[in-house]
Amino acid sequence: MQAVVVVVLLAILPITPVLAIGSPAISATCAAVTTQPRQQLYDYCVGILSADPAAANATDARGVATAAVSITAHKAASTLQVITYLIHELNTCREIYGFMEEKLASVLTDIRAGRFDDAAVEKAINATGDSEGCDLGPV
């Protein structure tokens, strides 16, 4: 059981903020999974688990491990939502820039051929108008 607690705690430590001071069960569990000179890791472990009501009320390693798994599952689900959103946005931007690349290639062909008519200007305007939400700003 202690090995499970170690793995779960090490998984959640890098992604959760430190918030409070722990119960005896939390202190004992965190002490068991951290060694000197890792005082910061111990403090972080105690802070993470103390912020969770289920962990704070746990009386043994099993209760602390259960809470640690729940914390990890919640963080994983939240992170997955953010990643899913970012992938969607990136795919949208990829489509916009793909369209822009095609249109600008057509404009460049027109310019090189000496066709400076309104159609070329219109293509250029249409090609660059949709990317505003994808731009990172000045580089």
VONULO-128013 format. One record per residue: residue number from 1; y, z, x of N, C-alpha, C, O, CB in turn. Coordinates in pm, 1 decimal, always signed. Glycine has a CB too. Layout:
BEGIN
NODE  pos       n_y       n_z       n_x      ca_y      ca_z      ca_x       c_y       c_z       c_x       o_y       o_z       o_x      cb_y      cb_z      cb_x
NODE  NUM         Y         Z         X         Y         Z         X         Y         Z         X         Y         Z         X         Y         Z         X
...
//
This chain:
BEGIN
NODE  pos       n_y       n_z       n_x      ca_y      ca_z      ca_x       c_y       c_z       c_x       o_y       o_z       o_x      cb_y      cb_z      cb_x
NODE    1    -119.0      +0.0     +82.6      +0.0      +0.0      +0.0    +125.6      +0.0     +87.2    +224.0     -66.5     +54.7      -0.3    +121.0     -94.1
NODE    2    +122.1     +73.7    +196.5    +239.9     +80.6    +283.2    +272.1     -55.2    +343.6    +389.3     -87.3    +363.0    +218.4    +183.1    +394.5
NODE    3    +171.0    -135.4    +373.5    +193.8    -268.6    +428.2    +265.8    -356.4    +326.7    +352.6    -435.4    +363.8     +61.0    -333.3    +470.0
NODE    4    +230.8    -343.6    +199.3    +298.0    -419.6     +93.0    +444.5    -379.0     +84.9    +532.9    -463.7     +72.1    +228.2    -397.3     -43.9
NODE    5    +469.2    -249.7     +92.4    +606.6    -199.8     +87.9    +686.6    -256.3    +204.3    +801.6    -296.2    +186.3    +609.0     -45.7     +90.8
NODE    6    +628.4    -260.2    +322.0    +696.8    -313.1    +440.6    +734.4    -459.0    +418.3    +849.0    -497.6    +441.4    +607.6    -299.1    +566.5
NODE    7    +639.9    -539.8    +374.0    +665.7    -682.1    +353.4    +774.0    -703.0    +248.5    +865.4    -782.9    +268.7    +537.3    -754.4    +311.9
NODE    8    +764.5    -632.3    +137.4    +863.1    -648.6     +29.7   +1000.2    -602.3     +75.6   +1100.1    -669.5     +49.9    +820.3    -570.4     -95.9
NODE    9   +1006.2    -490.7    +141.9   +1136.2    -441.1    +187.7   +1198.7    -535.0    +289.5   +1319.1    -560.3    +284.9   +1121.7    -301.6    +248.0
NODE   10   +1119.1    -586.3    +380.3   +1173.6    -679.1    +478.7   +1219.2    -808.4    +412.5   +1309.3    -874.9    +463.6   +1069.9    -709.2    +586.9
NODE   11   +1159.4    -845.2    +300.7   +1200.8    -965.6    +229.1   +1333.3    -945.9    +158.3   +1414.4   -1038.4    +152.5   +1094.7   -1006.4    +128.9
NODE   12   +1357.1    -826.5    +104.0   +1481.2    -807.2     +27.3   +1596.9    -758.5    +111.9   +1712.3    -772.9     +71.5   +1457.8    -709.5     -84.3
NODE   13   +1570.2    -702.2    +226.1   +1679.2    -644.9    +305.0   +1789.5    -743.4    +338.8   +1906.5    -707.0    +326.9   +1624.9    -588.3    +430.8
NODE   14   +1759.8    -865.9    +380.4   +1868.1    -955.6    +419.7   +1950.8   -1008.8    +303.6   +2056.9   -1066.5    +327.5   +1812.1   -1070.0    +495.2
NODE   15   +1906.9    -992.1    +177.7   +1976.9   -1057.8     +68.0   +2040.1    -962.0     -31.9   +2086.6   -1005.8    -137.1   +1882.9   -1147.3      -3.6
NODE   16   +2043.0    -834.0      -2.3   +2094.2    -738.0     -97.7   +2194.9    -645.8     -29.7   +2173.8    -605.4     +84.6   +1979.8    -657.1    -159.8
NODE   17   +2304.3    -611.9     -98.4   +2404.9    -525.6     -37.1   +2364.0    -378.0     -33.5   +2285.4    -332.3    -116.6   +2535.3    -539.6    -111.3
NODE   18   +2417.4    -305.6     +62.2   +2393.6    -162.2     +72.9   +2486.9     -89.8     -22.6   +2606.3    -119.2     -27.3   +2413.9    -112.4    +218.5
NODE   19   +2431.8      +7.0    -100.6   +2516.1     +71.1    -199.9   +2512.7    +223.9    -202.0   +2616.2    +283.7    -231.6   +2478.1     +21.9    -331.4
NODE   20   +2401.8    +290.9    -172.8   +2397.3    +434.4    -198.8   +2302.5    +507.5    -105.0   +2252.4    +450.5      -8.0   +2356.6    +459.6    -341.6
NODE   21   +2278.2    +638.1    -136.3   +2189.4    +722.7     -57.0   +2063.4    +749.3    -138.4   +2070.8    +762.1    -260.6   +2259.5    +856.7     -16.3
NODE   22   +1947.6    +757.9     -72.8   +1820.9    +755.7    -143.9   +1756.1    +888.1    -176.6   +1793.2    +994.0    -126.0   +1728.7    +680.2     -68.0
NODE   23   +1656.9    +877.1    -264.5   +1572.7    +988.5    -303.4   +1474.4   +1017.7    -190.3   +1465.0    +940.6     -94.8   +1497.9    +958.2    -436.2
NODE   24   +1401.1   +1128.6    -200.8   +1300.3   +1156.9     -97.5   +1194.8   +1046.2     -84.7   +1153.1   +1013.7     +26.5   +1231.3   +1288.6    -128.2
NODE   25   +1151.3    +988.0    -197.6   +1052.0    +880.0    -190.7   +1109.2    +758.0    -119.6   +1040.4    +694.1     -40.0   +1004.4    +841.3    -331.8
NODE   26   +1234.2    +725.8    -148.2   +1299.3    +612.5     -82.4   +1316.4    +641.8     +65.9   +1286.3    +557.2    +150.2   +1436.2    +582.1    -147.6
NODE   27   +1364.0    +759.7     +97.5   +1384.9    +795.5    +238.3   +1254.9    +789.2    +316.9   +1251.8    +736.8    +428.3   +1445.5    +935.5    +249.5
NODE   28   +1146.8    +842.7    +258.9   +1017.6    +841.6    +327.3    +966.2    +699.2    +343.6    +913.6    +663.9    +449.2    +915.2    +926.2    +250.2
NODE   29    +981.0    +617.1    +240.0    +933.3    +479.2    +247.4   +1012.3    +401.4    +351.0    +954.3    +330.1    +432.9    +943.4    +410.7    +110.4
NODE   30   +1143.2    +414.3    +348.0   +1226.3    +341.6    +444.6   +1201.0    +390.6    +586.3   +1204.0    +311.3    +680.4   +1374.7    +356.7    +409.8
NODE   31   +1176.4    +518.8    +602.6   +1145.2    +571.0    +735.5   +1012.2    +514.6    +784.9    +995.1    +489.3    +904.2   +1140.7    +725.2    +733.4
NODE   32    +918.7    +495.3    +692.6    +787.3    +443.1    +731.4    +793.1    +296.2    +772.7    +711.0    +251.2    +852.6    +688.9    +460.1    +616.8
NODE   33    +887.8    +222.3    +719.8    +893.0     +78.3    +749.7    +996.7     +42.7    +855.2   +1008.6     -73.6    +893.5    +922.3      +0.9    +623.8
NODE   34   +1070.4    +140.0    +901.6   +1168.4    +115.0   +1007.7   +1141.7    +212.9   +1121.6   +1091.8    +323.3   +1100.0   +1315.7    +129.4    +954.5
NODE   35   +1175.5    +170.9   +1242.0   +1157.9    +257.2   +1358.2   +1287.6    +262.1   +1437.2   +1371.8    +173.1   +1425.5   +1041.3    +207.8   +1447.2
NODE   36   +1302.8    +365.0   +1516.7   +1420.8    +375.6   +1602.6   +1412.7    +264.6   +1705.9   +1300.0    +236.6   +1746.8   +1430.2    +516.6   +1671.3
NODE   37   +1512.3    +200.5   +1751.6   +1652.9    +224.1   +1722.9   +1706.0    +142.1   +1604.8   +1816.3     +88.0   +1612.2   +1734.0    +194.0   +1844.9
NODE   38   +1631.5    +132.8   +1499.9   +1670.9     +52.0   +1384.9   +1739.4    +135.2   +1277.2   +1707.7    +119.8   +1159.2   +1549.9     -17.7   +1326.5
NODE   39   +1830.4    +220.9   +1313.5   +1898.3    +306.3   +1216.9   +1970.0    +223.1   +1110.9   +1971.4    +260.2    +993.5   +1997.6    +398.2   +1287.9
NODE   40   +2029.4    +111.1   +1151.4   +2099.0     +26.0   +1054.2   +2002.1     -27.7    +949.9   +2035.3     -32.5    +831.5   +2169.6     -90.3   +1125.2
NODE   41   +1883.6     -67.8    +991.9   +1782.8    -118.8    +898.7   +1739.8      -8.7    +802.6   +1724.5     -33.0    +682.9   +1660.6    -174.2    +975.0
NODE   42   +1720.6    +110.5    +853.8   +1685.4    +224.5    +768.3   +1795.6    +249.5    +665.4   +1767.7    +264.0    +546.4   +1661.7    +351.8    +853.7
NODE   43   +1919.7    +254.6    +710.9   +2031.8    +279.4    +619.8   +2041.6    +169.6    +514.4   +2068.9    +196.3    +397.3   +2163.7    +289.3    +698.2
NODE   44   +2019.5     +49.0    +556.5   +2024.7     -64.6    +465.2   +1913.3     -54.1    +360.5   +1937.0     -74.1    +241.4   +2013.0    -197.3    +543.4
NODE   45   +1793.8     -23.0    +405.5   +1678.7      -5.7    +317.1   +1707.6    +102.0    +212.9   +1685.4     +80.9     +93.7   +1552.7     +30.6    +398.5
NODE   46   +1756.1    +215.0    +256.8   +1787.7    +325.0    +165.5   +1896.7    +282.6     +67.1   +1888.1    +311.6     -52.2   +1832.4    +450.4    +244.5
NODE   47   +1997.6    +214.9    +116.9   +2106.8    +171.8     +29.7   +2062.4     +73.9     -76.7   +2103.2     +84.5    -192.4   +2215.9    +109.8    +111.2
NODE   48   +1979.3     -21.2     -38.4   +1928.8    -121.9    -132.3   +1850.3     -56.2    -243.8   +1876.9     -77.5    -362.1   +1841.1    -224.7     -59.9
NODE   49   +1754.3     +23.1    -204.1   +1665.0     +83.6    -302.5   +1734.3    +189.5    -386.3   +1702.3    +205.0    -504.2   +1545.6    +144.0    -233.5
NODE   50   +1827.2    +262.0    -329.0   +1898.3    +365.5    -403.4   +1984.9    +307.9    -513.5   +2012.7    +375.2    -612.8   +1983.2    +447.4    -310.0
NODE   51   +2027.6    +184.5    -496.9   +2112.5    +121.1    -597.4   +2034.2     +78.8    -721.1   +2092.7     +49.5    -825.4   +2182.0      +0.9    -537.6
NODE   52   +1902.4     +75.8    -709.0   +1818.1     +34.2    -821.2   +1766.9    +158.8    -894.2   +1703.7    +244.3    -832.1   +1698.7     -54.5    -771.8
NODE   53   +1792.9    +170.5   -1024.7   +1749.9    +290.7   -1097.9   +1599.1    +316.3   -1091.0   +1557.3    +431.4   -1078.6   +1791.1    +279.0   -1242.5
NODE   54   +1517.5    +212.1   -1098.7   +1372.1    +232.3   -1093.5   +1330.1    +288.1    -958.6   +1246.3    +378.1    -952.1   +1298.1    +100.6   -1121.1
NODE   55   +1387.1    +235.8    -851.4   +1353.7    +286.8    -717.6   +1407.8    +428.3    -699.7   +1340.0    +514.4    -643.8   +1410.5    +193.6    -607.7
NODE   56   +1529.1    +451.8    -746.8   +1590.9    +583.9    -731.9   +1509.5    +691.0    -804.6   +1507.6    +806.8    -762.6   +1735.3    +581.9    -785.4
NODE   57   +1442.5    +652.9    -912.9   +1362.9    +748.6    -989.9   +1216.2    +752.6    -946.5   +1137.9    +831.4    -999.4   +1371.1    +714.9   -1137.2
NODE   58   +1179.3    +668.6    -851.4   +1040.2    +664.8    -805.1   +1006.2    +793.8    -731.7   +1088.8    +850.9    -660.5   +1016.0    +542.5    -713.0
NODE   59    +882.5    +837.9    -751.2    +837.6    +962.1    -686.6    +736.8    +937.7    -575.5    +697.0   +1031.0    -505.8    +777.0   +1054.8    -789.3
NODE   60    +694.8    +810.6    -558.4    +597.9    +780.2    -454.0    +618.3    +637.2    -404.1    +702.3    +563.7    -456.0    +453.8    +799.6    -506.1
NODE   61    +540.4    +598.8    -302.7    +553.8    +466.1    -242.2    +523.0    +356.0    -342.3    +585.1    +249.9    -337.5    +461.8    +453.3    -121.4
NODE   62    +429.0    +378.6    -432.4    +395.6    +277.3    -533.3    +516.5    +248.8    -622.9    +545.7    +132.8    -652.2    +275.0    +323.7    -619.1
NODE   63    +585.6    +351.7    -665.5    +704.7    +332.7    -748.6    +815.1    +260.5    -672.7    +883.5    +174.5    -728.0    +756.1    +467.0    -799.0
NODE   64    +832.0    +296.1    -545.4    +932.7    +229.7    -462.4    +894.0     +83.3    -441.3    +979.5      -5.0    -448.4    +948.1    +302.3    -325.8
NODE   65    +766.1     +57.3    -415.7    +719.5     -80.5    -395.2    +737.9    -163.3    -521.9    +779.5    -279.0    -515.2    +571.5     -81.7    -352.2
NODE   66    +707.1    -104.5    -636.8    +725.5    -175.0    -764.0    +871.6    -213.8    -782.8    +902.2    -326.7    -821.2    +678.1     -87.8    -882.0
NODE   67    +959.8    -121.3    -755.9   +1103.2    -149.6    -767.4   +1145.7    -255.2    -665.9   +1225.3    -343.3    -698.1   +1185.6     -20.8    -747.6
NODE   68   +1093.6    -247.2    -543.9   +1130.1    -344.2    -440.6   +1085.7    -484.7    -480.4   +1158.8    -581.4    -458.7   +1067.8    -305.2    -305.4
NODE   69    +966.4    -496.3    -538.5    +919.8    -627.0    -584.8   +1008.7    -678.4    -697.6   +1042.0    -796.8    -701.3    +773.2    -618.8    -631.7
NODE   70   +1046.8    -591.0    -788.6   +1135.8    -632.5    -898.5   +1271.4    -679.7    -846.3   +1325.3    -780.0    -893.1   +1155.9    -516.7    -997.5
NODE   71   +1325.5    -607.6    -750.2   +1453.0    -647.1    -688.8   +1438.1    -784.9    -625.1   +1522.5    -872.6    -643.7   +1499.0    -542.3    -582.6
NODE   72   +1329.9    -803.0    -549.8   +1306.2    -930.0    -481.8   +1290.6   -1044.1    -581.3   +1345.7   -1152.2    -560.8   +1182.2    -920.5    -393.5
NODE   73   +1215.6   -1020.8    -689.2   +1195.7   -1124.2    -791.3   +1328.6   -1163.1    -855.2   +1354.1   -1281.3    -878.6   +1097.0   -1075.5    -899.3
NODE   74   +1412.5   -1065.2    -883.4   +1543.7   -1093.3    -942.2   +1629.8   -1174.4    -845.5   +1694.0   -1271.4    -885.7   +1615.2    -961.9    -980.1
NODE   75   +1631.3   -1135.2    -719.7   +1710.2   -1208.6    -619.4   +1657.8   -1350.3    -601.5   +1735.7   -1444.5    -587.4   +1708.1   -1134.8    -484.6
NODE   76   +1525.8   -1365.2    -602.1   +1466.9   -1499.2    -587.3   +1505.2   -1587.9    -706.2   +1540.0   -1704.5    -687.8   +1312.4   -1489.9    -575.0
NODE   77   +1498.9   -1533.0    -827.5   +1534.9   -1610.6    -946.1   +1682.3   -1650.5    -942.5   +1716.8   -1763.7    -976.5   +1505.0   -1530.5   -1073.7
NODE   78   +1768.2   -1559.0    -901.9   +1911.4   -1589.7    -891.4   +1937.3   -1697.0    -787.0   +2015.2   -1789.5    -810.0   +1990.9   -1463.6    -857.0
NODE   79   +1872.5   -1684.7    -673.4   +1889.1   -1783.4    -566.6   +1838.4   -1919.6    -610.9   +1900.6   -2021.4    -581.0   +1815.7   -1738.5    -439.6
NODE   80   +1725.8   -1922.7    -682.1   +1672.2   -2048.6    -731.9   +1769.8   -2115.9    -828.1   +1785.3   -2238.0    -824.9   +1538.1   -2025.4    -800.8
NODE   81   +1835.4   -2038.1    -913.1   +1935.1   -2095.6   -1004.4   +2049.4   -2159.8    -927.1   +2093.7   -2269.5    -961.3   +1990.0   -1987.8   -1099.1
NODE   82   +2096.8   -2093.1    -824.4   +2206.2   -2148.1    -743.5   +2160.8   -2276.1    -673.3   +2233.1   -2375.7    -672.1   +2255.2   -2043.8    -639.3
NODE   83   +2041.9   -2273.2    -615.6   +1990.3   -2391.7    -546.1   +1974.2   -2508.3    -642.8   +2009.5   -2621.6    -609.9   +1855.7   -2360.3    -478.5
NODE   84   +1921.3   -2481.3    -761.8   +1904.0   -2586.1    -862.6   +2038.1   -2647.2    -900.6   +2049.9   -2769.2    -911.9   +1834.3   -2529.9    -987.4
NODE   85   +2138.2   -2563.8    -920.2   +2272.5   -2612.6    -952.2   +2327.3   -2698.3    -838.2   +2381.3   -2806.4    -861.8   +2367.5   -2494.4    -980.6
NODE   86   +2313.6   -2650.3    -715.6   +2365.8   -2724.9    -600.8   +2295.7   -2859.4    -584.7   +2360.2   -2959.8    -554.3   +2350.4   -2642.7    -472.9
NODE   87   +2165.2   -2862.0    -604.8   +2091.4   -2988.5    -594.7   +2140.6   -3086.3    -700.7   +2159.0   -3204.7    -672.3   +1939.0   -2964.9    -610.1
NODE   88   +2161.9   -3037.9    -821.7   +2213.5   -3124.6    -928.6   +2350.2   -3182.1    -889.6   +2374.9   -3301.8    -904.0   +2224.5   -3045.8   -1062.2
NODE   89   +2437.1   -3095.7    -840.8   +2570.5   -3140.9    -801.5   +2563.8   -3239.6    -685.4   +2635.1   -3340.0    -684.7   +2657.7   -3021.4    -763.4
NODE   90   +2479.3   -3211.5    -588.9   +2465.4   -3303.2    -475.9   +2410.2   -3438.4    -519.4   +2454.5   -3541.7    -469.2   +2375.0   -3242.4    -369.6
NODE   91   +2315.9   -3439.7    -610.5   +2262.6   -3566.4    -661.3   +2370.5   -3645.4    -734.8   +2378.5   -3767.5    -721.8   +2142.9   -3541.0    -754.6
NODE   92   +2453.0   -3575.6    -811.6   +2563.9   -3641.6    -880.7   +2658.9   -3703.5    -778.6   +2699.6   -3818.7    -793.8   +2639.7   -3541.5    -971.6
NODE   93   +2694.1   -3628.8    -675.9   +2783.8   -3680.6    -571.9   +2720.2   -3796.9    -496.7   +2788.5   -3892.9    -461.0   +2821.4   -3569.3    -473.5
NODE   94   +2590.6   -3788.6    -472.8   +2521.7   -3899.0    -405.3   +2532.3   -4026.8    -487.3   +2554.3   -4134.3    -431.5   +2373.9   -3863.8    -380.7
NODE   95   +2517.1   -4016.6    -617.9   +2530.4   -4133.5    -704.8   +2673.5   -4187.7    -701.5   +2694.3   -4308.8    -693.9   +2490.2   -4097.8    -849.2
NODE   96   +2770.6   -4098.6    -707.3   +2911.7   -4140.3    -705.5   +2943.9   -4212.3    -575.3   +3005.1   -4319.1    -576.5   +3005.4   -4018.4    -723.5
NODE   97   +2902.7   -4153.9    -462.6   +2932.6   -4215.3    -333.6   +2852.1   -4342.4    -311.1   +2898.4   -4433.1    -242.0   +2905.8   -4117.1    -221.5
NODE   98   +2733.3   -4350.5    -367.9   +2656.7   -4475.3    -360.5   +2728.6   -4587.2    -434.1   +2738.9   -4699.2    -384.0   +2516.0   -4455.9    -418.7
NODE   99   +2778.2   -4556.3    -553.2   +2855.7   -4653.0    -630.5   +2981.9   -4692.1    -553.4   +3017.3   -4809.8    -546.3   +2892.4   -4595.2    -769.5
NODE  100   +3048.8   -4592.7    -496.3   +3170.6   -4618.3    -420.7   +3142.8   -4710.0    -302.0   +3219.6   -4802.3    -275.3   +3232.1   -4487.0    -372.8
NODE  101   +3033.9   -4684.8    -231.4   +2998.8   -4766.3    -115.8   +2978.0   -4912.5    -156.1   +3025.0   -5003.4     -87.7   +2872.4   -4711.2     -48.2
NODE  102   +2908.1   -4934.5    -266.5   +2885.4   -5071.1    -315.0   +3016.6   -5139.7    -351.4   +3040.0   -5254.3    -312.9   +2792.0   -5069.8    -436.2
NODE  103   +3101.8   -5069.7    -425.5   +3228.8   -5129.1    -468.3   +3319.9   -5157.5    -349.5   +3384.0   -5262.5    -344.7   +3299.9   -5037.0    -567.4
NODE  104   +3326.4   -5066.6    -254.9   +3412.9   -5087.5    -139.1   +3361.3   -5200.9     -50.7   +3440.5   -5272.1     +11.2   +3424.2   -4958.7     -57.7
NODE  105   +3231.1   -5218.0     -44.4   +3175.3   -5332.8     +29.9   +3220.0   -5462.2     -36.1   +3251.1   -5559.5     +32.7   +3019.2   -5326.0     +35.8
NODE  106   +3223.6   -5464.3    -168.7   +3269.5   -5582.0    -241.6   +3418.9   -5606.2    -216.7   +3461.4   -5720.3    -199.0   +3242.0   -5565.7    -392.5
NODE  107   +3497.3   -5499.7    -215.5   +3640.5   -5511.5    -186.9   +3660.5   -5564.8     -45.4   +3744.8   -5651.9     -23.7   +3711.9   -5374.7    -204.1
NODE  108   +3585.4   -5514.4     +49.5   +3597.3   -5560.0    +187.7   +3562.8   -5708.4    +199.4   +3628.6   -5782.3    +272.6   +3506.4   -5477.1    +279.3
NODE  109   +3460.9   -5751.1    +128.1   +3424.7   -5892.7    +126.3   +3540.3   -5975.8     +71.8   +3573.3   -6080.2    +128.0   +3297.6   -5915.7     +41.9
NODE  110   +3602.7   -5929.9     -38.1   +3717.7   -6000.9     -95.8   +3834.1   -6007.5      +2.6   +3895.8   -6113.0     +17.5   +3763.0   -5932.6    -225.3
NODE  111   +3864.6   -5898.8     +68.6   +3977.0   -5895.8    +163.0   +3950.0   -5990.4    +280.1   +4037.9   -6067.0    +319.6   +4001.5   -5751.4    +214.8
NODE  112   +3829.5   -5985.4    +335.4   +3795.2   -6072.5    +447.6   +3800.1   -6220.0    +408.2   +3826.5   -6306.8    +491.4   +3656.7   -6037.6    +500.7
NODE  113   +3774.2   -6247.1    +280.3   +3777.1   -6385.6    +231.7   +3917.9   -6427.4    +189.3   +3938.7   -6540.1    +144.3   +3680.1   -6402.5    +114.0
NODE  114   +4015.2   -6335.6    +203.9   +4152.3   -6369.2    +168.8   +4181.7   -6358.4     +19.9   +4285.3   -6407.2     -25.2   +4182.9   -6507.1    +215.0
NODE  115   +4094.1   -6296.3     -57.3   +4117.2   -6279.1    -201.1   +4184.7   -6144.0    -225.0   +4118.0   -6041.2    -236.5   +3983.0   -6289.0    -281.3
NODE  116   +4316.9   -6145.9    -232.3   +4393.8   -6023.1    -250.9   +4441.1   -6009.5    -395.1   +4543.7   -5946.5    -421.0   +4513.5   -6020.3    -155.8
NODE  117   +4369.9   -6066.0    -485.6   +4411.8   -6064.8    -625.2   +4393.9   -5925.9    -686.3   +4346.4   -5833.1    -620.7   +4332.7   -6168.6    -705.6
NODE  118   +4432.4   -5914.0    -811.4   +4425.0   -5785.6    -881.5   +4281.6   -5736.4    -896.9   +4258.3   -5615.8    -904.6   +4489.9   -5797.2   -1018.0
NODE  119   +4185.5   -5827.9    -901.6   +4045.8   -5786.7    -915.6   +4002.4   -5701.3    -797.2   +3933.9   -5600.7    -815.5   +3954.5   -5909.4    -928.5
NODE  120   +4041.5   -5740.3    -675.4   +4005.6   -5663.3    -556.3   +4072.5   -5526.0    -559.8   +4011.1   -5425.1    -525.1   +4045.8   -5739.4    -428.0
NODE  121   +4197.6   -5523.2    -601.7   +4270.3   -5396.5    -611.2   +4205.5   -5307.8    -716.9   +4187.6   -5187.9    -695.8   +4419.7   -5420.9    -644.9
NODE  122   +4171.0   -5366.9    -829.2   +4107.3   -5291.7    -936.5   +3972.4   -5235.3    -892.0   +3939.7   -5120.8    -923.3   +4089.3   -5380.3   -1059.6
NODE  123   +3894.8   -5314.5    -819.6   +3766.6   -5266.8    -767.5   +3787.8   -5146.7    -674.8   +3714.1   -5048.3    -682.1   +3693.1   -5380.4    -692.4
NODE  124   +3887.7   -5155.3    -588.8   +3914.3   -5046.8    -494.5   +3954.3   -4919.4    -567.1   +3910.0   -4810.0    -532.0   +4023.7   -5087.3    -396.0
NODE  125   +4038.4   -4934.5    -668.5   +4080.9   -4817.4    -745.7   +3961.7   -4755.9    -817.5   +3943.8   -4634.1    -814.7   +4190.9   -4855.6    -847.2
NODE  126   +3880.2   -4838.7    -881.7   +3761.5   -4788.6    -952.0   +3661.3   -4724.4    -856.9   +3593.9   -4627.8    -892.6   +3694.3   -4901.6   -1028.1
NODE  127   +3651.9   -4777.9    -737.7   +3553.5   -4728.2    -641.5   +3588.4   -4590.0    -589.6   +3498.0   -4513.0    -557.0   +3541.2   -4824.1    -525.6
NODE  128   +3713.6   -4556.5    -581.1   +3753.1   -4430.1    -520.9   +3798.1   -4325.1    -621.3   +3836.5   -4215.3    -581.0   +3862.2   -4454.1    -423.5
NODE  129   +3794.6   -4354.5    -748.7   +3850.0   -4263.1    -847.2   +3762.0   -4150.3    -892.3   +3813.7   -4052.3    -945.9   +3888.5   -4337.2    -962.1
NODE  130   +3629.5   -4157.8    -873.9   +3539.6   -4059.2    -931.5   +3492.2   -3948.4    -836.9   +3418.8   -3859.0    -879.1   +3422.7   -4128.6    -984.7
NODE  131   +3531.5   -3952.8    -714.3   +3472.2   -3861.2    -616.5   +3545.4   -3728.7    -602.6   +3507.8   -3647.5    -518.1   +3467.1   -3927.4    -483.7
NODE  132   +3646.4   -3704.5    -681.0   +3729.1   -3585.0    -660.5   +3648.9   -3454.8    -660.4   +3674.7   -3366.9    -578.2   +3834.9   -3577.9    -767.6
NODE  133   +3552.6   -3441.3    -750.8   +3472.9   -3317.7    -755.0   +3378.0   -3301.9    -638.4   +3325.0   -3193.2    -615.5   +3394.6   -3312.5    -881.3
NODE  134   +3356.3   -3408.9    -564.7   +3261.5   -3404.2    -452.0   +3329.9   -3387.5    -317.7   +3263.9   -3357.5    -218.2   +3178.0   -3529.6    -449.5
NODE  135   +3458.0   -3406.0    -313.1   +3530.0   -3400.6    -185.3   +3538.5   -3257.6    -136.8   +3556.4   -3164.9    -215.8   +3671.2   -3460.9    -198.6
NODE  136   +3525.4   -3240.0      -5.1   +3535.0   -3109.6     +57.6   +3678.2   -3073.8     +95.2   +3706.4   -2959.9    +132.2   +3447.6   -3105.1    +179.8
NODE  137   +3766.3   -3168.7     +86.0   +3903.7   -3145.2    +126.0   +3930.6   -3207.1    +260.8   +3846.5   -3279.7    +313.8   +3934.4   -2996.8    +129.2
NODE  138   +4047.2   -3179.3    +317.3   +4082.7   -3239.8    +447.0   +3986.2   -3193.8    +555.8   +3946.5   -3077.5    +563.3   +4228.0   -3203.6    +486.4
NODE  139   +3951.3   -3289.1    +638.1   +3859.2   -3258.9    +749.5   +3934.5   -3262.1    +879.6   +3875.8   -3239.5    +985.4   +3741.3   -3358.7    +753.8
//
